[in-house]
Amino acid sequence: MNEHVAVVDLGYGDAGKGTVVDALVASAPVRAVLRFNGGAQAAHNVITEDGRQHTFAQFGSGTLRGVPTHLTRFMIVDPLALSSEASSLGNPYELLTVDGDALLATPWHRAANRRREEARGGDRHGSCGMGVGETMAYALGHAHAPRVSDTLSRTRLRRVLAAVESDLGPAGVPLDDVVEAFLAFGRTVSIVDSAYAQRLLAEGPCVFEGAQGVLLDEWRGWHPHTTWSTTTFDNVAELCPSFRRLGVVRTYTTRHGAGPFVTEDATLDLPEGHNATGRWQGAFRVGHFDAVAHRYAVEVAGGVDGLAVTHLDVVDRCPALRICESYEVDGSPWNRIAPGPARDLDHQEALTARLNRARPGVLSRPDDWASAIENLLSAPVEIESWGPSSADKKFLS
């Protein structure tokens, strides 16, 4: 690998970004993995060829191979969750740098997030319950929202955390305990300025690791069942002028919780050890490969240079699995979801209503799934994944 690569999920998340990142760093020297959206809600499963396993949230998916992680200013950093993850990894803080401008997620953001979602009852938007969206929303309305650099000053940190507690309500944890925990985070991690990312990029090839998926993007997903995060390549483009765009898809489409899912088919025999129904995320849903939605994801993401197709080993185990090439909506065929104007949530909400009425149209079962996906998404398949470890990956270019 001699260029920077950005890894983005072209679905609703869970396509296998972590295992693809791990395979990339195993295949060639990589200076660092840069996380560029989301926060502690991520769950990127990595199994190395020697059997080591971890579900990555804030640390990059190259950590088991000793590759440094940089949390860019676009990350929502949760010090408490990060401490727990670090402990399970053997506390590899020497591999971690954090941009001081990144927002801090606190227990009050998390509690407010959960109260808001519970109040929606049967109209839940879908949430991981980690307070990531609440942190973003709070920052939009409060110029002095807590940031990572605040953990370097006790006075400043206590002031901004007290304001969050006052604004968002109780979280069942004493303010001073959170202050002490966040100060410990500030003493432990290497907090850097925003120029640090540029230094990493100048020192060697880097991998940008995304979270969630393009179909959950805050502006391009099916509003309101989306994330408060930019899941396309847009954040990467602000950090790096030139990089290779790698889109990740499964051989079948999945989704956690509420929202449109045109190709959902609960009869498919596709059990998952790492995904299950959760209190906040809701049910883990599976369905046929949705070429229509994935084509839309490629388009709104600004295109991809190549694809990584995961779970190819599952196809033979599920003979009922198909590829959906078109929808039927209100009695008419529909093979393209036309992108709306930028940042138009009214358009996205209307699109959600239409997708809720859509049904799968043409379904097919190809002999060569990777070639079929390559043709349907008009991008070359560069990585085939036939299992969970890097040894199960086949690089085609």
C-alpha positions as CSV (number, residue, x, y, z in Angstrom):
1,M,0.0,0.0,0.0
2,N,1.6,3.2,-1.1
3,E,-1.2,5.7,-0.8
4,H,-3.7,6.7,1.9
5,V,-6.9,4.7,1.9
6,A,-10.3,5.6,3.4
7,V,-12.6,2.8,4.4
8,V,-16.4,3.5,4.3
9,D,-19.4,1.3,4.8
10,L,-21.9,1.6,1.9
11,G,-24.8,0.2,4.0
12,Y,-26.3,0.7,7.4
13,G,-23.1,-0.3,9.2
14,D,-21.8,-3.8,10.2
15,A,-20.4,-4.5,6.8
16,G,-16.9,-5.4,8.1
17,K,-14.9,-2.2,8.2
18,G,-12.8,-3.4,11.1
19,T,-11.8,-6.7,9.4
20,V,-11.0,-4.8,6.2
21,V,-8.8,-2.2,8.0
22,D,-7.0,-5.1,9.8
23,A,-6.3,-6.8,6.5
24,L,-5.0,-3.5,5.0
25,V,-2.5,-3.0,7.8
26,A,-1.5,-6.6,7.8
27,S,-0.8,-6.4,4.0
28,A,1.7,-3.5,4.1
29,P,3.3,-1.0,6.5
30,V,0.9,1.7,7.6
31,R,1.9,4.8,9.6
32,A,-1.4,5.1,11.5
33,V,-5.2,4.5,11.5
34,L,-7.2,7.7,11.6
35,R,-10.7,7.6,13.0
36,F,-12.8,10.3,11.3
37,N,-16.4,10.0,12.6
38,G,-18.6,8.5,15.2
39,G,-17.5,7.6,18.7
40,A,-17.8,4.8,21.3
41,Q,-20.8,3.4,19.6
42,A,-18.7,1.7,17.0
43,A,-18.3,-2.1,17.1
44,H,-15.6,-3.2,14.6
45,N,-14.8,-6.9,15.1
46,V,-11.3,-8.1,14.3
47,I,-9.9,-11.6,14.5
48,T,-6.3,-12.0,13.7
49,E,-4.9,-15.1,12.0
50,D,-3.4,-16.2,15.3
51,G,-6.8,-16.1,17.1
52,R,-6.6,-12.7,18.9
53,Q,-10.0,-11.0,18.9
54,H,-11.3,-7.5,19.8
55,T,-14.4,-5.4,19.1
56,F,-13.0,-2.0,18.4
57,A,-14.9,1.2,19.4
58,Q,-12.5,4.1,19.6
59,F,-9.1,2.5,19.1
60,G,-8.3,1.8,15.5
61,S,-8.7,-1.7,14.0
62,G,-4.9,-1.9,13.5
63,T,-4.2,-1.8,17.2
64,L,-3.6,-5.6,17.6
65,R,-0.8,-5.3,15.0
66,G,0.8,-2.3,16.8
67,V,-0.4,0.3,14.4
68,P,-1.0,3.7,16.0
69,T,-4.5,5.3,16.2
70,H,-5.2,8.9,15.8
71,L,-8.6,10.3,16.9
72,T,-9.2,13.3,14.6
73,R,-11.2,16.3,15.5
74,F,-14.3,14.7,13.9
75,M,-14.5,12.0,16.6
76,I,-16.7,12.1,19.6
77,V,-14.4,10.9,22.4
78,D,-15.8,9.2,25.4
79,P,-13.0,8.9,28.1
80,L,-14.9,6.5,30.3
81,A,-15.6,4.0,27.4
82,L,-12.1,4.5,26.1
83,S,-10.6,3.6,29.4
84,S,-12.6,0.3,29.5
85,E,-11.6,-0.5,25.9
86,A,-7.9,0.3,26.6
87,S,-8.0,-2.1,29.7
88,S,-9.2,-5.0,27.5
89,L,-6.4,-4.3,25.0
90,G,-3.7,-4.1,27.7
91,N,-3.7,-0.3,27.9
92,P,-1.8,0.5,24.7
93,Y,-2.0,4.3,25.3
94,E,1.4,4.7,23.6
95,L,-0.3,3.9,20.3
96,L,-3.0,6.6,20.8
97,T,-3.1,10.3,20.0
98,V,-6.2,12.5,20.3
99,D,-7.0,15.8,18.7
100,G,-7.7,18.4,21.4
101,D,-10.5,19.9,19.3
102,A,-12.6,16.6,19.4
103,L,-15.8,16.8,21.4
104,L,-16.2,14.9,24.7
105,A,-19.1,12.6,25.3
106,T,-20.1,12.6,29.0
107,P,-22.5,10.6,31.2
108,W,-25.0,13.5,31.0
109,H,-25.0,13.3,27.2
110,R,-25.6,9.5,27.4
111,A,-28.4,9.8,29.9
112,A,-30.1,12.6,28.0
113,N,-29.8,10.5,24.8
114,R,-31.5,7.5,26.4
115,R,-34.3,9.6,28.0
116,R,-35.0,11.2,24.6
117,E,-35.2,7.8,22.8
118,E,-37.4,6.2,25.5
119,A,-39.8,9.2,25.3
120,R,-40.4,8.4,21.6
121,G,-41.9,5.1,22.5
122,G,-42.9,3.2,19.3
123,D,-41.6,6.0,17.2
124,R,-37.9,5.5,18.1
125,H,-35.4,6.8,15.7
126,G,-32.8,4.2,16.5
127,S,-29.8,4.8,18.8
128,C,-26.8,3.0,20.3
129,G,-27.6,4.8,23.6
130,M,-24.0,6.1,23.9
131,G,-24.8,9.8,23.7
132,V,-23.0,10.5,20.5
133,G,-25.9,12.3,18.8
134,E,-26.7,14.2,22.0
135,T,-23.0,15.4,22.2
136,M,-23.3,16.7,18.6
137,A,-26.6,18.4,19.2
138,Y,-25.4,20.0,22.4
139,A,-22.3,21.4,20.6
140,L,-24.4,23.0,18.0
141,G,-26.2,25.1,20.6
142,H,-23.3,25.7,23.0
143,A,-20.1,27.3,22.0
144,H,-18.2,26.0,25.0
145,A,-19.2,22.4,24.7
146,P,-16.6,20.1,26.3
147,R,-13.6,19.2,24.2
148,V,-10.7,16.9,24.7
149,S,-8.3,19.9,25.4
150,D,-10.5,20.8,28.4
151,T,-9.2,17.8,30.2
152,L,-5.8,19.5,30.6
153,S,-7.3,22.2,33.0
154,R,-9.2,21.3,36.2
155,T,-10.8,24.7,36.4
156,R,-12.0,24.8,32.8
157,L,-13.0,21.1,32.8
158,R,-15.2,21.5,35.9
159,R,-16.8,24.6,34.5
160,V,-17.8,23.0,31.2
161,L,-18.9,19.7,32.7
162,A,-21.0,21.6,35.3
163,A,-22.7,23.4,32.5
164,V,-23.6,20.2,30.7
165,E,-25.0,18.7,33.9
166,S,-27.1,21.8,34.4
167,D,-28.4,21.9,30.9
168,L,-29.1,18.2,30.3
169,G,-30.1,16.9,33.7
170,P,-29.0,14.2,36.0
171,A,-26.9,11.1,35.0
172,G,-26.7,9.4,38.4
173,V,-23.0,10.1,38.8
174,P,-21.3,12.8,40.9
175,L,-19.8,15.7,39.0
176,D,-16.5,15.6,40.8
177,D,-16.1,11.9,40.1
178,V,-16.4,12.6,36.3
179,V,-14.0,15.5,36.6
180,E,-11.4,13.3,38.2
181,A,-11.9,10.5,35.6
182,F,-11.6,13.0,32.7
183,L,-8.5,14.6,34.2
184,A,-6.9,11.2,34.4
185,F,-7.7,10.7,30.8
186,G,-6.0,14.0,30.0
187,R,-2.9,12.9,31.9
188,T,-2.8,9.5,30.2
189,V,-3.4,10.1,26.5
190,S,-1.3,12.2,24.1
191,I,-3.4,15.3,23.2
192,V,-2.3,17.0,20.1
193,D,-3.3,19.9,17.8
194,S,-5.0,19.6,14.5
195,A,-1.8,19.9,12.6
196,Y,-0.7,16.4,13.9
197,A,-2.9,14.6,11.4
198,Q,-1.0,16.3,8.6
199,R,2.3,15.2,10.0
200,L,1.1,11.6,10.1
201,L,-0.1,11.8,6.5
202,A,3.3,13.2,5.5
203,E,5.2,10.3,7.2
204,G,3.7,7.4,5.4
205,P,0.5,5.7,4.1
206,C,-2.4,6.0,6.5
207,V,-5.8,4.2,6.7
208,F,-8.9,6.3,7.5
209,E,-11.4,4.1,9.4
210,G,-15.0,5.2,9.3
211,A,-17.9,4.3,11.6
212,Q,-21.5,3.2,10.8
213,G,-22.6,3.4,7.2
214,V,-23.5,5.9,4.4
215,L,-27.1,4.9,4.5
216,L,-27.1,6.3,8.1
217,D,-25.4,9.5,7.2
218,E,-26.8,12.6,9.0
219,W,-27.6,14.3,5.7
220,R,-28.0,11.5,3.2
221,G,-29.6,8.7,5.2
222,W,-33.3,7.9,5.7
223,H,-34.1,10.8,8.1
224,P,-34.9,10.6,11.0
225,H,-33.5,7.1,11.4
226,T,-29.9,8.3,11.0
227,T,-26.8,9.1,13.0
228,W,-25.5,12.6,14.0
229,S,-22.4,11.9,12.0
230,T,-21.0,12.3,8.5
231,T,-20.4,8.8,7.4
232,T,-19.3,9.6,3.8
233,F,-15.8,10.5,2.7
234,D,-16.4,14.2,3.4
235,N,-14.5,14.4,6.7
236,V,-11.6,12.6,5.1
237,A,-11.5,15.1,2.3
238,E,-11.1,17.9,4.8
239,L,-8.1,16.2,6.3
240,C,-6.4,14.8,3.2
241,P,-6.3,16.1,-0.4
242,S,-5.6,12.7,-2.0
243,F,-6.7,9.3,-0.9
244,R,-8.2,6.0,-2.3
245,R,-11.9,5.5,-1.6
246,L,-12.7,2.0,-0.6
247,G,-16.4,1.1,-0.1
248,V,-17.3,-2.0,2.0
249,V,-20.4,-4.1,1.5
250,R,-21.6,-7.5,2.6
251,T,-23.1,-10.2,0.4
252,Y,-26.3,-9.5,2.3
253,T,-27.7,-6.3,3.8
254,T,-28.1,-5.7,7.5
255,R,-29.6,-3.1,9.7
256,H,-29.9,-2.4,13.5
257,G,-33.2,-1.0,14.7
258,A,-35.9,1.2,13.1
259,G,-36.0,2.6,9.6
260,P,-36.6,1.6,6.0
261,F,-35.1,-1.7,4.9
262,V,-36.6,-2.7,1.6
263,T,-34.9,-6.1,1.2
264,E,-35.4,-7.3,4.7
265,D,-36.3,-11.0,4.9
266,A,-36.5,-12.5,8.4
267,T,-36.7,-16.0,6.9
268,L,-33.1,-15.9,5.7
269,D,-30.9,-18.3,7.8
270,L,-28.1,-15.8,8.6
271,P,-27.3,-16.1,12.4
272,E,-24.7,-13.7,13.7
273,G,-22.5,-14.2,16.8
274,H,-21.5,-10.5,17.2
275,N,-24.9,-8.9,16.4
276,A,-28.1,-9.3,18.3
277,T,-31.1,-7.3,19.5
278,G,-30.1,-4.6,21.9
279,R,-32.1,-2.4,24.3
280,W,-31.1,0.8,22.4
281,Q,-30.3,-0.4,18.9
282,G,-33.3,-2.6,18.6
283,A,-33.5,-5.7,16.5
284,F,-30.7,-6.9,14.2
285,R,-32.3,-7.2,10.8
286,V,-31.1,-9.1,7.7
287,G,-32.1,-9.1,4.1
288,H,-31.0,-9.6,0.5
289,F,-28.2,-7.6,-1.0
290,D,-29.7,-4.2,-1.8
291,A,-28.0,-3.0,-5.0
292,V,-30.4,0.0,-5.2
293,A,-29.5,1.4,-1.8
294,H,-25.8,0.6,-2.2
295,R,-25.8,2.4,-5.6
296,Y,-27.3,5.4,-3.9
297,A,-24.6,5.2,-1.2
298,V,-21.8,5.2,-3.8
299,E,-23.4,8.2,-5.5
300,V,-23.9,10.4,-2.4
301,A,-20.4,9.4,-1.1
302,G,-18.9,10.9,-4.2
303,G,-18.0,7.6,-5.8
304,V,-15.5,4.9,-4.8
305,D,-12.3,3.7,-6.4
306,G,-12.8,0.1,-5.3
307,L,-14.9,-2.3,-3.2
308,A,-14.3,-4.8,-0.4
309,V,-17.0,-7.5,-0.4
310,T,-17.3,-9.4,2.9
311,H,-19.2,-12.5,4.0
312,L,-18.6,-14.3,0.7
313,D,-18.3,-17.5,2.7
314,V,-22.0,-17.1,3.7
315,V,-23.5,-17.3,0.2
316,D,-23.3,-21.1,-0.1
317,R,-24.7,-21.6,3.4
318,C,-27.8,-19.6,2.6
319,P,-29.2,-20.8,-0.8
320,A,-32.2,-18.5,-0.4
321,L,-30.0,-15.4,-0.5
322,R,-30.5,-13.1,-3.5
323,I,-29.5,-9.8,-5.0
324,C,-32.2,-7.1,-5.3
325,E,-31.6,-5.1,-8.5
326,S,-34.7,-2.8,-8.4
327,Y,-37.7,-1.8,-6.2
328,E,-41.4,-1.5,-6.8
329,V,-42.8,1.7,-5.4
330,D,-46.5,2.6,-5.6
331,G,-46.9,0.2,-8.5
332,S,-43.9,1.5,-10.5
333,P,-40.3,0.1,-11.0
334,W,-37.5,2.0,-9.4
335,N,-33.9,1.1,-9.9
336,R,-32.2,4.4,-8.8
337,I,-32.7,6.5,-5.6
338,A,-32.0,10.0,-6.9
339,P,-30.0,12.1,-4.4
340,G,-31.8,15.2,-3.2
341,P,-30.3,18.7,-2.5
342,A,-27.5,18.8,0.0
343,R,-28.5,19.1,3.6
344,D,-32.2,18.9,2.9
345,L,-33.8,16.9,5.7
346,D,-37.3,17.5,4.5
347,H,-36.4,15.7,1.2
348,Q,-34.8,12.9,3.2
349,E,-37.8,12.5,5.4
350,A,-40.1,12.3,2.3
351,L,-37.7,9.7,0.8
352,T,-38.0,7.7,4.0
353,A,-41.8,7.6,3.6
354,R,-41.5,6.5,0.0
355,L,-39.0,3.8,1.0
356,N,-41.3,2.5,3.6
357,R,-43.8,1.7,0.8
358,A,-41.1,0.1,-1.4
359,R,-40.9,-3.6,-2.0
360,P,-38.1,-5.7,-3.7
361,G,-38.5,-5.9,-7.5
362,V,-36.1,-8.1,-9.5
363,L,-34.2,-10.7,-7.3
364,S,-31.4,-12.8,-8.7
365,R,-28.8,-15.3,-7.5
366,P,-25.6,-15.0,-9.4
367,D,-22.9,-17.6,-9.8
368,D,-20.2,-15.1,-9.0
369,W,-21.3,-12.7,-6.3
370,A,-18.2,-10.5,-6.4
371,S,-18.4,-10.0,-10.1
372,A,-22.2,-9.3,-9.9
373,I,-21.7,-6.7,-7.2
374,E,-18.8,-5.1,-9.1
375,N,-21.1,-4.7,-12.2
376,L,-24.1,-3.5,-10.2
377,L,-22.1,-0.8,-8.3
378,S,-19.9,0.1,-11.2
379,A,-16.7,-0.2,-9.2
380,P,-14.0,-2.9,-9.1
381,V,-13.8,-5.4,-6.3
382,E,-10.4,-5.1,-4.8
383,I,-10.8,-7.2,-1.7
384,E,-12.8,-10.4,-1.3
385,S,-13.4,-11.6,2.3
386,W,-14.1,-15.2,2.8
387,G,-14.0,-15.2,6.6
388,P,-13.2,-13.1,9.7
389,S,-9.4,-13.0,9.7
390,S,-6.9,-11.3,7.4
391,A,-5.9,-14.8,6.2
392,D,-9.4,-15.1,4.8
393,K,-9.0,-12.0,2.6
394,K,-8.1,-12.1,-1.1
395,F,-6.5,-8.9,-2.6
396,L,-7.4,-8.6,-6.3
397,S,-5.3,-5.6,-7.1
